[in-house]
Amino acid sequence: MNMSHDDEGGILIIGRESKSSMEQEDRPRRVVVAMKGHPGTGKTTLSRFIATSLRCPLLDKDDVRDSTFAVGAQLVSIAKVESQYATKLLNDLSYEALWRMVKTQLSLGLSVVIDSPLSRKVHLDRLVELTDSFDGYQLVVVECKPKDESEWRRRLEKRGEDGCCGSWHKPTTWRDMEKFLEGYNGCIDYDVGKVPKLVLDTTATSGKVVDLAKLVMEFLDASNICLPFMQTFPCVDPFQLHHLNLAHTSRLPEHRDDASSSSDSRLKC
């Protein structure tokens, strides 16, 4: 892959080398795009553009987590579960629901974009397991990693002032974010192994979301992925995007029973 120009454009690709001699028909025709990064780094906005371009489903872990507020309150007030343990329990449940939804999309032969922090290696391992259990798929990671901390802070606190679109569990101030990072204790910076990975500086001055999405498309092509459905889209303010229509049809893939698909994997928050 020859796209790495981190010093100028905030772009870095990590992963396997492209094989130019690979025949078109041998290239994977479906992709699992796993977003990665901290809150406020632009994952959700970019993931919407990617899913629209690929005309495939977008699965957001926060859609599950946002719906657990009442459950968490009852765990604490009625079941007398400690708040910290309840948070971890519901976060693990949100990830488990996400993996099940991913499996359903793959069984239908659909490419899929997954919006989650992908904060721990066990999360990536689960996605590798799921992807490997179906033929014709390639898993890639797209990490949003802002270099300009002041801009990242401005965006995060502006989102907090706006109510985080109803995501009550997200950090709303920079101090909240600092506590959030302390909880990770550096575990988010793990080796993705052979999974192709693209790192984007989402605070770069030239980093319009439409341009970042085009870089992702180039990255997918460089990863030997042959995608039959793509479309372009107009330049839109990355923090003013709403309501995207998603559609995608494809031949059903063959599921390989030799890969484990058990649901009892224990995931950490």
Phi, psi and omega in degrees: 000137186236039182256355187289114172214062189297325185294331184256312188252002180069031184240135178215130179248132177234134177146198186288155178284147177286146181247097186292339182277353181295132179290149182305317185288345181270352182281144176303139183251004177225150185223146169249110180263111181260112176288155181212141177148167182282166175301143176081008182266359177099011182301311186296315180298312181295320181297327178293319177296317181297312181297322178294317180296320180276349183055052182225165180296148172245123179249122184248120179302327181292337176298328176279312184299322181298334184273003185259009184302310183295323179296315179298318179298321180289324177300321183282314187277325184260309182278353178060035176278137179300141185304317182296319180290321178298319178299314180295317181300314182286330176292317177298319179298321180297318178294319180297318176297321179299314181298322179294322177292322176300314180301320179298316180296320180294323179293338177271359179081024183259140164291160183209145173250132184244120180258105176204163178295337185047048194282343183229149184302328181297330177293314178297318180301321179294320178293322176299316179300314181295313182297319181291344182275359177231143180283148171082016181247149171231128175269133174227156178245132174242111184257129175265114187227091184291135177271330181271098184295325181294321178290319175301315180297317180300315181294317182297316182287330175294319177296322178296320178296329181273001177090010178054031178053034177088359178277087188295341186269356183276151176296137182248347177231165180294327177295320175301319181295320179297319177295322178300313181293324177299324179294328178288328179055037176081000186289346181286340182268069182254164179280127181274001178068230184271001180288123178302137185223134176243127178249127182239135173275102184280001175252005178299143184299330180266008188275056172297142187299325180294324178288322177297320179296322178295324176296323177296318178298320177295321178297318179297319178295320179292340179270015177067031178259124181258104184254120184286338184244120175212154174211158177265169181212155182288160177287122182232145174305122187298345180249019177232024184271133179216154166050086177250136179271124183247135176205143180193133176233151182196165178290142180294134179278165174272132179267131180262118184288347184288339179271134183292137176231027182294154184256015186258013177296134182268118183253138177267156183288000000 
